Amino acid sequence: MRILHVTQTYHPFLERGGPTVKVRAIAEGLARRGHQVTVLTSWYGGHYGTRQVEVGGVEVHYLRSLVRYRATTLNAGLFSFCRTRLRDFDLVHIYGLYDLMGPTVAHYCSRSGVPYVLEPLGMTRPIDRNFRMKRIWHRILGAPLFRHASLVIATSQQEERELLEEGLPRTQVVLRYNGVDLADFATLPPRGAFRREWAIPADEPVVLFLGRLIPRKGVDLLISAFATACPTQGRLVVAGPDGEPNYLKQMRALAQTMGVESRTIFTGPLYGDQKKLAYVDCDLFVLPSRYENFANVVAEAIACGKPVIISDRCGISEFVDNQVGLVIPRDLQVLTDSLRRLLTDQTLYHRFQKACPRVAVRLDWPQMLSVQEALYAQAFAVGQEPR
């Protein structure tokens, strides 16, 4: 099948968040299965003209940004690509909302009779900043984008429920979980390198948070809970890029106020092998987020054999709850008690740790890609039906 993936961000712009890694995993995985895959995306680096490259067996078209507001761009060459190339594809897969690229491609798909699937990436309900602008986007661009999609892909049961509550037809909404590339985590670095780099004693427990530093992710809640649960010993590692102006500065100030500044390490963003070093050397991974449609970093922590604590607003919770960790309400006292429990109850900790490989196998990308191929076949069939 000839498939076009449309995404606002793609490799190598890892600082743009989890979708960058996820879309690449899907695109390259499908290419290895014999599909002809093309990615249409924006370039966030230095100035240059639109160009085409091959990355991992995937043809990637990077479009130069003429105008940029946060993650949204107006791209040179977008209309030309749609007019000249769109009919070359059997199916289009659009990722994310609140940009101009997806709705533009969807418009040309509708005109050209090319079916497309939409994967909202948990963005259907506005959850961060600019709520008024997002509601306007939905009225003008979002409504036709959803209406003409052959299928709308949810990545968790949580997101599936939300899409149905928003009024989408049951026949249009389908479920395909996110995955983790277990091959990438098959060989892990030896324990100790990350601790040596940050001068963490070998016998001191390490609690890890990894993600963009934005209010929704709950770093403030974690710092406060850590200060009470680990008053004299333990290190809290907060890894990730600053996603809001001055938010990192605020979190440093909070750690100082709570008396744990000397035991809280802000590493900045970690990618590739550096990220694996942090996973290997931590004892516990925590994500007390207000909302995650899935939470890929949790899957990665599980693949590295680490028990987790997450909020009940993370879509991956159905794989975690009492299997490889604790799923809790987003409450300071509950998080504090949960940290104490998993750092002291060795029987429970080792039970969760022992189950990590079994749960990780259920999240391996090859299984998810088989589901994806079946959904593409379904979407293609729906797209051939008269409207």
Secondary structure in CASP SS format (residue, H / E / C, confidence):
PFRMAT SS
TARGET T0000
AUTHOR 0000-0000-0000
METHOD secondary structure of the structure
MODEL  1
M C 1.00
R E 1.00
I E 1.00
L E 1.00
H E 1.00
V E 1.00
T C 1.00
Q C 1.00
T C 1.00
Y C 1.00
H C 1.00
P C 1.00
F C 1.00
L H 1.00
E H 1.00
R H 1.00
G C 1.00
G H 1.00
P H 1.00
T H 1.00
V H 1.00
K H 1.00
V H 1.00
R H 1.00
A H 1.00
I H 1.00
A H 1.00
E H 1.00
G H 1.00
L H 1.00
A H 1.00
R H 1.00
R C 1.00
G C 1.00
H C 1.00
Q E 1.00
V E 1.00
T E 1.00
V E 1.00
L E 1.00
T E 1.00
S E 1.00
W C 1.00
Y C 1.00
G C 1.00
G C 1.00
H C 1.00
Y C 1.00
G C 1.00
T C 1.00
R E 1.00
Q E 1.00
V E 1.00
E E 1.00
V E 1.00
G C 1.00
G C 1.00
V E 1.00
E E 1.00
V E 1.00
H E 1.00
Y E 1.00
L E 1.00
R C 1.00
S E 1.00
L E 1.00
V E 1.00
R E 1.00
Y E 1.00
R C 1.00
A C 1.00
T E 1.00
T E 1.00
L E 1.00
N E 1.00
A C 1.00
G C 1.00
L H 1.00
F H 1.00
S H 1.00
F H 1.00
C H 1.00
R H 1.00
T H 1.00
R H 1.00
L H 1.00
R H 1.00
D H 1.00
F C 1.00
D C 1.00
L E 1.00
V E 1.00
H E 1.00
I E 1.00
Y E 1.00
G C 1.00
L C 1.00
Y C 1.00
D C 1.00
L C 1.00
M H 1.00
G H 1.00
P H 1.00
T H 1.00
V H 1.00
A H 1.00
H H 1.00
Y H 1.00
C H 1.00
S H 1.00
R H 1.00
S H 1.00
G C 1.00
V C 1.00
P C 1.00
Y E 1.00
V E 1.00
L E 1.00
E E 1.00
P C 1.00
L C 1.00
G C 1.00
M C 1.00
T C 1.00
R C 1.00
P C 1.00
I C 1.00
D C 1.00
R C 1.00
N C 1.00
F H 1.00
R H 1.00
M H 1.00
K H 1.00
R H 1.00
I H 1.00
W H 1.00
H H 1.00
R H 1.00
I H 1.00
L H 1.00
G H 1.00
A H 1.00
P H 1.00
L H 1.00
F H 1.00
R H 1.00
H C 1.00
A C 1.00
S C 1.00
L E 1.00
V E 1.00
I E 1.00
A E 1.00
T C 1.00
S C 1.00
Q H 1.00
Q H 1.00
E H 1.00
E H 1.00
R H 1.00
E H 1.00
L H 1.00
L H 1.00
E H 1.00
E C 1.00
G C 1.00
L C 1.00
P C 1.00
R C 1.00
T C 1.00
Q C 1.00
V E 1.00
V E 1.00
L E 1.00
R C 1.00
Y C 1.00
N C 1.00
G C 1.00
V E 1.00
D C 1.00
L H 1.00
A H 1.00
D H 1.00
F H 1.00
A C 1.00
T C 1.00
L C 1.00
P C 1.00
P C 1.00
R C 1.00
G C 1.00
A H 1.00
F H 1.00
R H 1.00
R H 1.00
E H 1.00
W C 1.00
A C 1.00
I C 1.00
P C 1.00
A C 1.00
D C 1.00
E C 1.00
P C 1.00
V E 1.00
V E 1.00
L E 1.00
F E 1.00
L E 1.00
G C 1.00
R C 1.00
L E 1.00
I C 1.00
P H 1.00
R H 1.00
K H 1.00
G C 1.00
V H 1.00
D H 1.00
L H 1.00
L H 1.00
I H 1.00
S H 1.00
A H 1.00
F H 1.00
A H 1.00
T H 1.00
A H 1.00
C C 1.00
P C 1.00
T C 1.00
Q C 1.00
G C 1.00
R E 1.00
L E 1.00
V E 1.00
V E 1.00
A E 1.00
G C 1.00
P C 1.00
D E 1.00
G C 1.00
E C 1.00
P C 1.00
N C 1.00
Y H 1.00
L H 1.00
K H 1.00
Q H 1.00
M H 1.00
R H 1.00
A H 1.00
L H 1.00
A H 1.00
Q H 1.00
T H 1.00
M C 1.00
G C 1.00
V C 1.00
E H 1.00
S H 1.00
R H 1.00
T E 1.00
I E 1.00
F E 1.00
T E 1.00
G E 1.00
P C 1.00
L C 1.00
Y C 1.00
G H 1.00
D H 1.00
Q H 1.00
K H 1.00
K H 1.00
L H 1.00
A H 1.00
Y H 1.00
V H 1.00
D H 1.00
C C 1.00
D C 1.00
L E 1.00
F E 1.00
V E 1.00
L E 1.00
P C 1.00
S C 1.00
R C 1.00
Y C 1.00
E E 1.00
N C 1.00
F C 1.00
A C 1.00
N H 1.00
V H 1.00
V H 1.00
A H 1.00
E H 1.00
A H 1.00
I H 1.00
A H 1.00
C C 1.00
G C 1.00
K C 1.00
P C 1.00
V E 1.00
I E 1.00
I E 1.00
S E 1.00
D C 1.00
R C 1.00
C E 1.00
G C 1.00
I C 1.00
S H 1.00
E H 1.00
F H 1.00
V H 1.00
D E 1.00
N C 1.00
Q C 1.00
V C 1.00
G E 1.00
L E 1.00
V E 1.00
I E 1.00
P C 1.00
R C 1.00
D C 1.00
L H 1.00
Q H 1.00
V H 1.00
L H 1.00
T H 1.00
D H 1.00
S H 1.00
L H 1.00
R H 1.00
R H 1.00
L H 1.00
L H 1.00
T H 1.00
D C 1.00
Q H 1.00
T H 1.00
L H 1.00
Y H 1.00
H H 1.00
R H 1.00
F H 1.00
Q H 1.00
K H 1.00
A H 1.00
C H 1.00
P H 1.00
R H 1.00
V H 1.00
A H 1.00
V H 1.00
R H 1.00
L C 1.00
D E 1.00
W H 1.00
P H 1.00
Q H 1.00
M H 1.00
L H 1.00
S H 1.00
V H 1.00
Q H 1.00
E H 1.00
A H 1.00
L H 1.00
Y H 1.00
A H 1.00
Q H 1.00
A H 1.00
F H 1.00
A H 1.00
V H 1.00
G H 1.00
Q H 1.00
E C 1.00
P C 1.00
R C 1.00
END
